[in-house]
Amino acid sequence: EIESVTYGLFRSDKIKGVDKNELLNSQGKAFTSEQIESLNNGGLSFMLTGLNGNSEYTLLLRANNGYITKILEETYRTTPSMPRSSRTSSATRSDR
């Protein structure tokens, strides 16, 4: 069972060579107890807004189960920007 989670979504080019643990310590956001409960009960989803179109982002997630702490990392690329009348960008996972 997961006890704590800290996450952050960062522009990939801005975090190259940065200590990921320190980055999460300084800029990460902790899951609430409700989010951890949802995660432990089978899943959790939430929307991230304010992303730039046609950009690469890295999601860092640090989870602890009371015994082990692990940092997971996934890279995503947003779709190209849409006209100003539509301000939503979606993200798709990039293959490594």
VOBA-1610 file (N, C-alpha, C; in pm, whole numbers, padded with zeros to 5 digits, always signed):
BEGIN
Glu+00083-00118+00000Glu+00000+00000+00000Glu+00088+00125+00000Ile+00053+00219-00085Ile+00129+00343-00097Ile+00096+00433+00022Glu+00200+00491+00083Glu+00181+00582+00197Glu+00197+00728+00159Ser+00285+00756+00062Ser+00304+00895+00022Ser+00346+00903-00124Val+00306+01011-00190Val+00342+01035-00330Val+00368+01184-00346Thr+00476+01216-00416Thr+00507+01352-00456Thr+00531+01348-00606Tyr+00475+01446-00679Tyr+00489+01445-00824Tyr+00518+01586-00876Gly+00565+01590-00998Gly+00584+01717-01068Gly+00590+01691-01217Leu+00539+01785-01295Leu+00546+01780-01440Leu+00635+01895-01483Phe+00742+01864-01555Phe+00844+01963-01589Phe+00875+01959-01738Arg+00910+02073-01795Arg+00959+02075-01932Arg+01087+01992-01934Ser+01093+01895-02022Ser+01205+01800-02025Ser+01340+01871-02043Asp+01344+01973-02128Asp+01471+02041-02153Asp+01519+02122-02033Lys+01432+02150-01938Lys+01469+02231-01821Lys+01524+02147-01706Ile+01510+02014-01714Ile+01553+01932-01599Ile+01665+01834-01633Lys+01722+01847-01751Lys+01834+01759-01787Lys+01950+01781-01690Gly+02000+01673-01631Gly+02114+01680-01540Gly+02079+01725-01399Val+01952+01747-01370Val+01908+01791-01238Val+01881+01670-01150Asp+01916+01679-01023Asp+01886+01572-00927Asp+01735+01565-00909Lys+01675+01454-00950Lys+01529+01441-00950Lys+01470+01441-00810Asn+01539+01382-00715Asn+01492+01383-00578Asn+01488+01525-00523Glu+01593+01601-00547Glu+01598+01741-00501Glu+01492+01825-00572Leu+01471+01798-00700Leu+01369+01871-00775Leu+01230+01846-00715Leu+01200+01721-00684Leu+01072+01691-00621Leu+01062+01750-00480Asn+01174+01754-00407Asn+01174+01817-00275Asn+01140+01965-00283Ser+01195+02033-00382Ser+01178+02178-00391Ser+01055+02223-00469Gln+01013+02144-00571Gln+00904+02190-00657Gln+00791+02089-00673Gly+00803+01974-00611Gly+00701+01872-00624Gly+00577+01904-00542Lys+00470+01836-00576Lys+00342+01854-00506Lys+00302+01719-00447Ala+00266+01718-00319Ala+00229+01594-00251Ala+00084+01559-00280Phe+00058+01430-00298Phe-00080+01383-00309Phe-00150+01406-00175Thr-00277+01436-00184Thr-00359+01447-00062Thr-00391+01306-00012Ser-00441+01298+00111Ser-00479+01167+00164Ser-00591+01105+00081Glu-00680+01188+00026Glu-00787+01137-00060Glu-00731+01078-00190Gln-00632+01145-00248Gln-00569+01094-00371Gln-00497+00963-00344Ile-00428+00952-00233Ile-00358+00827-00198Ile-00459+00715-00176Glu-00570+00746-00110Glu-00673+00644-00089Glu-00729+00595-00223Ser-00755+00687-00316Ser-00804+00648-00449Ser-00701+00562-00521Leu-00575+00600-00513Leu-00468+00524-00577Leu-00462+00382-00521Asn-00469+00371-00391Asn-00464+00239-00326Asn-00588+00156-00353Asn-00698+00220-00391Asn-00822+00149-00421Asn-00838+00119-00569Gly-00734+00137-00647Gly-00741+00093-00786Gly-00714+00196-00892Gly-00705+00323-00859Gly-00672+00417-00964Gly-00701+00561-00927Leu-00641+00649-01005Leu-00655+00791-00983Leu-00632+00861-01115Ser-00709+00963-01142Ser-00684+01044-01262Ser-00707+01190-01228Phe-00634+01276-01293Phe-00654+01419-01279Phe-00601+01487-01404Met-00646+01609-01428Met-00609+01682-01548Met-00504+01787-01515Leu-00405+01797-01601Leu-00302+01900-01589Leu-00329+02003-01698Thr-00334+02129-01661Thr-00363+02236-01755Thr-00244+02330-01767Gly-00250+02419-01864Gly-00145+02519-01880Gly-00023+02469-01954Leu-00035+02358-02026Leu+00078+02303-02099Leu+00095+02373-02233Asn+00217+02388-02277Asn+00245+02444-02409Asn+00230+02336-02514Gly+00172+02372-02629Gly+00157+02277-02738Gly+00291+02240-02799Asn+00298+02120-02855Asn+00417+02070-02924Asn+00543+02080-02838Ser+00530+02042-02711Ser+00642+02048-02617Ser+00657+01914-02546Glu+00779+01885-02502Glu+00805+01761-02431Glu+00810+01788-02281Tyr+00735+01709-02206Tyr+00729+01720-02061Tyr+00771+01587-01998Thr+00827+01596-01878Thr+00862+01477-01801Thr+00782+01479-01672Leu+00710+01370-01648Leu+00637+01351-01524Leu+00726+01272-01429Leu+00756+01329-01314Leu+00830+01260-01209Leu+00733+01229-01097Leu+00741+01108-01046Leu+00653+01065-00939Leu+00736+00986-00839Arg+00737+01031-00715Arg+00810+00961-00609Arg+00709+00900-00513Ala+00712+00769-00500Ala+00617+00698-00415Ala+00692+00622-00306Asn+00625+00612-00189Asn+00682+00539-00076Asn+00573+00451-00016Asn+00610+00326+00013Asn+00514+00234+00074Asn+00547+00204+00220Gly+00631+00284+00281Gly+00671+00262+00419Gly+00802+00188+00431Tyr+00845+00124+00321Tyr+00970+00049+00320Tyr+01064+00096+00210Ile+01008+00122+00095Ile+01088+00158-00022Ile+01035+00286-00083Thr+01127+00373-00124Thr+01091+00494-00200Thr+01146+00478-00340Lys+01062+00505-00440Lys+01102+00490-00579Lys+01057+00611-00658Ile+01142+00657-00749Ile+01105+00765-00840Ile+01078+00705-00977Leu+00960+00733-01030Leu+00920+00690-01164Leu+00924+00811-01256Glu+00958+00788-01382Glu+00974+00896-01479Glu+00914+00854-01612Glu+00830+00941-01668Glu+00773+00919-01801Glu+00780+01050-01879Thr+00804+01038-02008Thr+00813+01155-02095Thr+00692+01158-02187Tyr+00637+01278-02203Tyr+00518+01299-02287Tyr+00541+01417-02379Arg+00476+01415-02495Arg+00479+01528-02586Arg+00337+01574-02609Thr+00316+01704-02595Thr+00183+01761-02619Thr+00161+01773-02769Thr+00035+01778-02808Thr+00000+01795-02948Thr+00030+01938-02990Pro+00044+01964-03120Pro+00071+02101-03165Pro-00037+02197-03115Ser+00004+02321-03097Ser-00089+02424-03050Ser-00204+02442-03147Met-00320+02471-03089Met-00439+02496-03168Met-00460+02647-03180Pro-00548+02690-03268Pro-00576+02834-03277Pro-00616+02892-03142Arg-00598+03020-03125Arg-00625+03086-02998Arg-00766+03062-02945Ser-00860+03035-03030Ser-00998+03012-02985Ser-01010+02882-02905Ser-00912+02794-02917Ser-00911+02669-02841Ser-00783+02663-02760Arg-00793+02662-02629Arg-00676+02673-02543Arg-00636+02544-02473Thr-00682+02431-02518Thr-00652+02304-02451Thr-00547+02228-02529Ser-00446+02177-02460Ser-00345+02088-02519Ser-00359+01953-02453Ser-00339+01848-02529Ser-00340+01714-02471Ser-00199+01658-02481Ala-00172+01559-02397Ala-00038+01499-02395Ala-00046+01355-02438Thr+00057+01312-02510Thr+00072+01172-02547Thr+00208+01125-02505Arg+00219+00999-02469Arg+00345+00945-02422Arg+00442+00929-02538Ser+00568+00968-02517Ser+00672+00948-02616Ser+00741+00815-02590Asp+00772+00744-02696Asp+00852+00624-02679Asp+00996+00664-02657Arg+01065+00589-02574Arg+01205+00623-02544Arg+01296+00550-02637
//
